[in-house]
Amino acid sequence: MKVRNSLRSLKNRHRDCRVVRRKGRVYVINKSQKRFKARQG
């Protein structure tokens, strides 16, 4: 999992990427390609 300041560019890497908020943190998750995972901050 990558830790980034901004997730907008990571969301555009794949069409299945979703931005979700969990426990006050922002994550990029992808069900079909598990390697596109990221967390903000």
Buried (B, 14 or more C-beta within 10 A) or exposed (E): EEEBEEBEEBBEBEEEBEBEEEEEEBBBBBEEEEEBBBBBE
